[in-house]
């Protein structure tokens, strides 16, 4: 008698969490092609409303699925992070061989790389299948996802709103169930902000945890990381991504004392939380956002966590962050061909100019101050497991606003000012995660940011899961709410 596999419809698969689908793939209940079919059907349904994955690679994905099935996993089925043929998205800042990769800029509108980024190669070697490229602002600059090549990405909770950026396509695609996992990257909150605005989980790992190609290979401010609908899925994807590769000189081997997913499975609410509403007055927050996060802290206390409102001294944090960011932009532009740079938007030119204007004293002060900030954070972790704060100080604004100019009753002068809560983890080189704790004001998603110990992703993810359990997460995928204003 011939056994038949259980039938699963596309909508059923897309509604499941990634770890559930991976378990089904490992058991043979479904095939990678079933997942590809489900993802493509969902993409076809929701893309017209949100434009999150503007570049698909269906033929490449199906070929990868066939190759994976013929190899039967090569004995990797029990390895941490093995994805067994799960489709996923790659941000359009990372090369995927044979797939249009634009970096969101006109100068690369027709660029098709011959080789994949180191991180993409690792993900594919661990059973991930690239289904498409997710949208991003030009060169990842800015927290609103739009560019002149691939257009505007919209927030699926309300299509008039900003989904965040620069990993806005990744976050929107996860929120709608187009993909189960998606890759992001983060400097000034580029995966944390869209995670908060779209109601999904985004983890910025410690520098070196995830190896990837880079034109600034020895810098630690810009990191690649996992995005998912649940903390457990985020941990699974970090298990996939983590590890040493000589292409990244700051990378290091994966931990040997258990997987990140195992740490999440063991999580309990018994954690010690330091909560800061404004990072000692540096960052602004709207009153409705702060009120909601205070209510989350009360829920955490009721569930067994200890919570104390405190923050270490963070001398010159904002100045330090902007100096480090300026160095990065100066490096990016130093040898950029003129036929590429002439297309850059005004805010990128402004960042480049700021970087080029730095002198050695500015740079020395930034490195001295970041060391003080790092050491002060280490002392905080003597008494607490995480520092909690808003992911963003406001709820999503209209997509038509390139950046938010008013938060907490204050008028902001610079296009990065509304993202100040992102600066600490980046400057200190610490892992940080945004976990959905909504619904928030107006019924929209809202994120709580947790900053953890150096290379402490396992404990940070466990803390994220503790929050997720207390607030009743994770959120299921949604259909886009198409509105016109």
N, C-alpha and C positions, 0 to 999 in steps of 0.2 A: 504494500500500500504506500503510495507516494505522499509524503508530508507536504502540506502547503503552508506558506508563511501567513501569519495574520495580516489582514488588510488594514492599512492605515491611510486615511485621507490626508491630503495636503494640509488643510486647516488644523487637523489633529496634531500633526507633527510640528507645525509652526508654533503651536501654543505650548509645547513642552519646553522644559529647560534643556540646556545643552547636555548636561551630564546624563539626563534621562535618555536623550536620543543616542548619545554615544553608547550607553549600555545596551540599547536595542541593536545598534550596529554591531557591537561585539558579539551579541548572542545570535546574530543572523536573522532577527525578526524583520529587519528592513535592510536595504542596500544603500550605498552612497547615491546611486541613481535615484532612488525613491526620495532622498533628501534634496537632491538637486531639483527634481521635478516640483517638490513642494515649495522650495525657496523661490524658484522662478515663477510659479503661479502666484505666490504672494507678492513678489516684486511687481509683476504685471498689474496686479490689482491696486497697489498703493503708491507706486512711483509717480503717477501723474499728479498726485496731490502734494508730494514732499520732495521729490528729486534728491534722494539720499544716495543712491548707487547709480550714477549716470553712465558708468561704463561696466558692461557685463562681459564675461568671457565664458560663455556657455560651452562652446566646443572644447576649449582647454579644460574646463571642469569635468566634462564627461570623459575626456581622455584620461585625466588623472584618476577618475573613479574606476575606469576599466583597469588601469595599471595597478591600482591598489587592490582591487578584488582578485586579480590574477596572482598577486604576490601573497595574498592572504595575511597581510600584515607583517610578514617576515619575523614572526615571533615577538612583535612589540605589543601585543594586545594587553599585557599587564603592566606596561611601563607607565610611570606617572606622566600625565599629559597626553597620552595616546588618544587621538581624536577619531580614528577608525573610519575616516571618510566623511567627516562633518563639513558641510559648506560654511564659508565665513567670508567676511569682507576685509580688504586691505586698504588703508588710507591712501589717497592719491598723492602722497609725498614719498612713498616707497615703491621701488621698481619691482614689477612682476614681469618676468621674461615673456615677450611676445604680446603684451597687453598695453594698450595706450596708457601712458602715465604722464600727466600734464603738469603736476605740481601747482595747478590752478593758475597758470600764467600763459599768456599768448605765445611767448617765445618757445614754449614746449607743447603747443597745441597738438602737434602731430608726432610727438615723440613716442617711439615704441622701443623700449630697452631690449637688448639681447640677453641680458642676464638678470637674475632676480637679486634683490637685496638679501644679505645674509640672514636676516630675520625671517623673510619669506621662505627661504630655502629650509630653514630649521622647522618652521611650521608645517611645510609640506612633507618634510621627512618624518614628521610625527603624526601623519594621518590627516592633516587639515587640507581642505580643497578650496582654493580661491574661486569664489563665484563672481566677484566683481570688485571695482575700485570705488571707495566711498568719497564723497565730495568734501572739499576743504577750501578755505580762503587761500588767496595767492601766497604760495610758499609758507602756508600755515600761519600767516601774520593776521591776528585779530580774532575776536571771540564772536564773530558773526559769519556764518558760512555762505559765502557767495564769491564768484569770480567771473571774469569775462569770457571764460572758455566753456564752462559747464553750468553756469547759471546759479540760481538761488536754491538753497535747501531750506525747507520750512519745518517748523515745530509741529509734530503730528498731534499734539494736544490742542492746538489752535493754529491753523496754518497762516495766520497773520503774524505770528510771534517768531522771535529769534530762537533757533534750536541750540544756540551756543556754538562755540568753535574753539580751536580749529577742527576738532574731530566731530563736527556737527553731523556730517553724513553718517558716520558710524553710529552715533547715538540715536539718530532718528530711525535708522534702519533696524536697530535692535528694539526700539520702543514699539514698532509696528510688526515685528515678527518676520521681517524680510530675511534676517539672519539670526543665528543662535549666539554667535560670537563675532566680535569685530575688533580689529586692531586700531589702536589710537596712539597718539604721541602728545607730549606735554612739556611745555616750558612755562608759560604764564597761565596755567590752568587749562590747557588746550584739550585735555580729555576730562578733567574734573568739571569744568563749567558746563559742557554739553551733557554730561552725565546728570548733573543737578537739574538742568532745564528740561531734560527729556525723561526723567524718572528711571534711569538705569544706573548701573554700577560702573565706575571707572577707577582704575588703580594706576597711579604713577609710582613705579617701583624705585628702589634705591639705584643710584648710578652704577652701572655695570651688571645689574641683575639680568638684564636682557641685552644681548649682543645684536648690534645692527650696524650697517654701513653709515658713514658720516664723513662730511667734509671737515668737521671739527672733532676729530676722533678722540682727542685728549680732554675735551670739555665735558662737564658733568651736568650742565643745566637742562639740556633737552633730552628727554628719555622716551622710549617706546614702552607701551603697556597694554594690558588687556581691558576690554570693555564687554559687558554682558548684562543680562537682565537680573541676575542674582549673584550674591557674593560667592556661592559655591561654584558657579560657572566661571566667574572671574578668576577664582583660584585654579580651577582646571586649566584655563587658558594660560595662566602664568606658569603652571607646570610645563605646558607645551613650549612656551617662549624661553624659559630660563636656561642659562648655561653659558659656558665659556666658548668663545670663538676668537681666533687670533685676528680676525678682521676688526675686532673691537678691542683695543689695547687695555681698556679699563674693565673688561668683562671678567667674570670669575665662575668657577664650576657651581652647578646646582647643589643645594643642600643634600646631605646624605641621610639626615635623620627624619625622614618622612616627607610626604608631599604637602603642598599647600592645601590641596583639597582635603586631605586628612585633618589638617588643623582646623578647617572650617567645620567639618563634621563633628569635631569634639567640642566646639565652642559652647560656652555658657555665658549668661549675662553678668557673671561675677567679675567685673572689670573695674579698674580705677581710672576715672575720666577727669582730666583738667579741662574746664570749659572757658573759652574766651569769646566774648561777644564782639570784640573789635580789635584784638591784638594790640592792646595798650593804646587805643585811640587812633592807630594808624589807618584802619580800614573802616569804611562806613557801612551801615546796615539799616535797611528800612524797618520800621517798628513792627510791621506785620510779620516779617521774616523772623525777627528776633523773638517775638512772642511765641511763634510756632516752635522754634528750636528750644526755647525754655520749657515748653510743654513736653517736648521729647526728652529733655534731661530729667524732668520729674518722673516720666514713665520709666526711664532707665533706673532711677533710684528705687522706685517701687518694685522693680524686677530683681533688685539685688546688687546693682552697681553702686559704687561710691562716686559722687560728683562734687567737685569743688570749682568755684569760679576763680581762676588764677591764670596768670601768664608770665613767663619769664621776661626779663629785659631783652629787647631786640633792637640794639642800638643801630640807627641809620639803616634799618632794613630796606625801606623803599629805595633810598639812594643806592644802596649796595646792589639790589636786584637790577635796577635800571643800568648800572654800570656793567654788570655781567651781561645783561641783554645787549647792551650797546657793543660790547666786544664781539659777541656772536654775529651781530649784523655786519660789523666792519669786516669780519673774517669772510662771511658769506659773499660780500660784495667785492672783496679785494681782487679776485681774478675772474669775476663774472663777465662773460662776453657782452659787448655793447648791444648786440642784437637781442639779448635777453633782458638786460637792465633797462632798456628804453621803454619797455612795456610796464614796468613796475608801477603799482598804485602809489599815491602820494604818501600814505602812512608808512610804507616801506622805505621810501626815499628819506623820510624824516628820521626813521630809526637808524638808517645807515649814516646819515649826517651826524646824529647824536653820538654814534659809536666812533666815528672818525675824529670827533672833537675831543675825545678823552685824552688826558695826558697821563704820564706814569704815576703821578701822585693820586689821581682818581682811581687808577687800577690798584695801586698798593693799598689805599684805604679800603677798597671793596674787599680785598682778600683778608685784610686784618679784621675788618668788622664781621665778615661772614664766619671767621674762626671764633670770635666772641659769641656770636649768635648760636653757632653749633654747640659750643661748650655749655652755654646756658640751657639749651634744650636737653643736653645729656643730663644735667643736674635735675631738670624737671622729671625726667624718666626714672630717677631714683625713687620717686614717690607715686608716679602715675604710669599707666600703660599707654595712654594716648592723650594727645591734645586735640580737643574737639572745637570746631568753630564753623561758621557758615562756609559752605562751598562758594557761594556768591552772595553778596549783600542785598540782592534784590531778586524779585521774580522776573520771568522773561518779559522783555520789552518788545515792541513791534519790530519785526524783521527789517523794516525800512530805516531804523536807526542803526547806523554802523556801529556806534558805541553808546553806552549809557552815560548821560551827562549829569544826572542828579540821583543821588542815593543818600538815604538818611537825612534828608532835608538840606544837604549840602550840594552846591554846584561844583562839578569836577572839571578840571581844566584839560586833562590829558586823556587820550583814548584808551590808556591802560589803567586809569585810576580806579575804575569800578571793579577791577580784578585783583585788588590788593590782598585779598585772602589767599590767593594762590602763591604769593611771593615767598612765604616762609619756607615751605617744603623745598622749593626750587633752590633757594639761596643756601639753605643748610644741607642740601643733599640727602633729604629724608624721604622715606616712602609716605604716600598720602593716598587716601581713598575717599571718593564721594559715594555715599549710600543714600538711596531714596528714603525719605521719612515723611512722605505726603500721605494723602493730599494736603497741600498747603493752601495759602490764601487763594481764593478764587477757584478752588478745586484743581489747581495745577500742581505738578510735581515740584518737589523741593528737596535739596540735597544737604546732608550733614557731612562735613569734611572731618576726617580723622587723620592725624599725623602721627606716625609711629617711630619707633627706635631705628637706628641705622641697621640696614639689612634685616629688619624685623618684620618682613612681610607676612610670615606665618601668624605671628601674634596680632598684627594689624588686621589681617583678613578675618581672624577669629573675632576680633572686636567688632568689625563690620558686620559679621553674621549675628553677633549679640544684638546690635542695634536693629538689624533687619528682623530678627525674631520678635523683638519687643513691639515694633511698630506694625507688625503683620505683613511684612513683605515676603517675597518679592512681588512686584507688580506684573500682571499678565500683559501680553501684547495687546495693543489697541488698534482700532481702525482710525485713520486720520480724521480729525474734526475740521472739516473745511468750512471756514468762515470768510466773510467779506466785509471789510470795514472801510 
